[in-house]
Amino acid sequence: MESSYLLPGFLGFLLVVNVLFARGRQEVSFYRNYNVTWGNAHFSSLYDDAEVQLTLDQTSVKTRRHKSIPTYDYGRFFVDKIPIRVFKNLGIKGTYPTQAMQVVGTIWNAEDWAGKIDWSKAPFTAHFQGFDINGCVVPDVLDPGSFRGCYYNHRNAWWSWRANQTLTRRQGMQYRNVRRKYLDYDYCSDRTRYPVPFPECQAPTGI
């Protein structure tokens, strides 16, 4: 199950998040790129920090946050090599985040809006691993020139390849299939709660 929200300054994903551009299950310490922001009592580090576990019970909420992920014009999130979320730079329409962004993964009680939980099956756990990040370090996220340097100074890097600037035809089909089958809630479609849609809701969701 995947649910996602566009919030000021960061991207939030519930239950499972695959880090932007993470490649493979490399043995990298969780703490190299992440911080535990709260809920430490329900956070477990396994196998020399190569894997972490979050546990949900009726009193717990916990979050992990990536330390620093800049974005420029295109962001894709994959789970098991299948795209689950795509963000295009539609800043010209005023619908793309302009602040530094972070990735937040949470597992929490959302009974008040997402449906009742069968607590007889608790506790619920989520496992995360493969924490290495292969990308370009941006010195100043507020300086557009810093982002352009990732293209011009690293033209042979995988993130500069044309194939990685958009989804392939197959990935586009997978993305639409994920939205059709697994998207349980979309605030852009919630006219009862939000009769006036947010600006980003005007952006096309299909690829």
C-alpha positions, 0 to 999 in steps of 0.5 A: 500500500502506498500513499503520498503527500506533497508537503511544504519543504519535503515529500512524505511517504507512508509505510515504505519508501525507496530512496530517490536513485538508490541502487541495489542492496549495498551494505551501507550503514543506515546512519550515513544518509539518515537520521531517526527524528522521533519514535526511537523506542520503536526503531531497531537497527539490524546487521551492523546498521545495514537493515532497520525495522520499524514497529507499529503498535497502538501507542507508537509512531516513528519516522526516518528522514533522509539528511539531504536530497536536492531536486532540480527538475525530475524526481522518481521514486521506485519500489522493487524497480517499479515507479510509484511516484513521479515529480516533474518540474512544473515550476512555471505553473507554480506547482513544483516545490522550490525549497530544499526537500527531504524524504520521510518514511513513516509507519503510523496509525491512520485510523481516523481517515484511512480505515480501521486497523485489526489490532489483533494482528499487531505489531506491524513491522516494516523493513528497510535496507539498501541505504547507499545513495549514488548521486551528485552532491549539491553544495547550495540547494538555493543556487540554481547553478549548483544543480546545473553543475550535476549535469555539466560536470558529470555528463557521463554519470547515470543521472545525466543520461537521457534515458533517466530523464523520463520514464520508459514506456514500460515504466509509464505503464507500471506507474499508471498500474500502481496508481490504479491498483494501490492508490488508496487516497489522493487529496487532489480528488477529495472535493469534500475536504478540499473543494478548492484544489491545491495548485499542484492538483492541476498538474497531470498525473499520467506519464 
